[in-house]
Amino acid sequence: MRIQLDFDELGVELVEELQRLTGCRTYKDLFNNAISLLDWSVRQRLEGRKIISVDARDGAAKELVMPVLQHAAQLGEREAAAAEPALSR
């Protein structure tokens, strides 16, 4: 499958900066990694887990909040609620 993306100047700068920071040599490598991370994150939220970043210095935690992850969490909650009556039989 071939997908074409159009970025404005800020988007191009972000992609180039992410390539530099991650060592990804190609756009394909960068976007494959980005899709893998999103896939994992969505699956975690579907299972009722939260995506948390913990500061190694002081243990402070911060949750990753994104509309797509909120959507997945809500979908997971609805699916769990629909399966609940079947489990109690």
ZIQUI-V602179 format. One record per run of one state. SS is the DSSP state (H for helix, E for strand, C for the rest). FROM is the first residue (numbers start at 1). LEN is the number of residues. If there is no record, write none. Layout:
ss:SS from:FROM len:LEN
ss:SS from:FROM len:LEN
This chain:
ss:C from:1 len:8
ss:H from:9 len:14
ss:C from:23 len:4
ss:H from:27 len:20
ss:C from:47 len:5
ss:E from:52 len:3
ss:C from:55 len:6
ss:E from:61 len:3
ss:C from:64 len:3
ss:H from:67 len:21
ss:C from:88 len:2
